[in-house]
Amino acid sequence: MKEFDLAVFLVVFQEMLGPLLWILPALGIAGLAAFVAVLLHEGGLVSRRLVRSEIVGVLGGFAALGLMATVTISGFSDAGGPVDWLLVGLIWGVGLVGATILAYAVQGLFAWKAPHGH
């Protein structure tokens, strides 16, 4: 492949992920929008909720690695060079951040709906 063609990458990712190719980015955009809405509504971060979200985020990182291993039909023993391990770390990091933001947003939306005073 001598040229960089986005259409090729789109087709490859569509083949690997199927409908998840569209569901995961939509979930990420919706989670980010909800996170911003919660921040604007509350005027800042709530530390207790953030800590709970970070714990969920760690699990989200491992879930992203599990999804990667399932989609690529390979295991972690197949990672050979430093670039492979960098990619594994990036995938875990994206899962961590995405799950943390989504968990914070969901908790914030539920707290938003709850009666005030507790």
Secondary structure, DSSP 8 states (H G I E B T S, - for coil): --S--HHHHHHHHHHHHTTHHHHHHHHHHHHHHHHHHHHHHHTS--HHHHHHHHHHHHHHHHHHHHHHHHHHT--GGG--SHHHHHHHHHHHHHHHHHHHHHHHHHHHHHHHHS-TT-
